[in-house]
Amino acid sequence: MANTKDVGKFFLFIVGGLVAIVVGSFMIRGTMHMWDKPENKSDGENKD
C-alpha cells in the first residue's frame, strides 16, 4: 500500500507538470505572436 506522503508527492508532481505545460504553451504562443509581424504591429491594430 502506498504511503500518504508518496501519494502527496505524486499528486504534486502531476500538478506541477500540468502547470509547467500550460505556462510553457502560453510562452510559446506569445513568442510566436511576437514573431508574426513585428514591423506591422501598429498597422494591424488600427484596421477598424
C-alpha positions as CSV (number, residue, x, y, z in Angstrom):
1,M,0.0,0.0,0.0
2,A,1.3,3.5,-0.9
3,N,2.2,5.9,1.9
4,T,0.2,9.1,2.2
5,K,3.5,11.1,1.7
6,D,4.2,9.2,-1.5
7,V,0.7,9.9,-2.8
8,G,1.1,13.6,-2.0
9,K,4.4,13.8,-3.8
10,F,2.9,12.0,-6.9
11,F,0.0,14.4,-6.9
12,L,2.3,17.4,-6.6
13,F,4.4,16.1,-9.4
14,I,1.3,15.8,-11.7
15,V,0.0,19.2,-10.8
16,G,3.4,20.8,-11.3
17,G,3.8,19.1,-14.7
18,L,0.4,20.4,-15.8
19,V,1.2,23.9,-14.7
20,A,4.5,23.8,-16.5
21,I,2.8,22.6,-19.7
22,V,0.2,25.4,-19.5
23,V,2.8,28.1,-18.8
24,G,5.1,26.8,-21.5
25,S,2.3,26.8,-24.1
26,F,1.4,30.4,-23.2
27,M,5.1,31.4,-23.5
28,I,5.4,29.7,-26.9
29,R,2.2,31.3,-28.1
30,G,3.4,34.7,-27.1
31,T,6.7,34.2,-28.7
32,M,5.1,33.1,-32.0
33,H,2.8,36.1,-31.8
34,M,5.8,38.4,-31.4
35,W,7.5,36.8,-34.4
36,D,4.4,37.1,-36.6
37,K,4.8,40.7,-37.9
38,P,6.7,42.9,-35.6
39,E,7.1,45.7,-38.1
40,N,3.4,45.9,-38.9
41,K,2.1,45.8,-35.3
42,S,0.6,49.3,-35.3
43,D,-1.0,48.8,-38.7
44,G,-2.7,45.6,-37.6
45,E,-4.3,47.3,-34.6
46,N,-5.8,50.2,-36.5
47,K,-7.6,48.4,-39.3
48,D,-11.1,49.2,-38.0
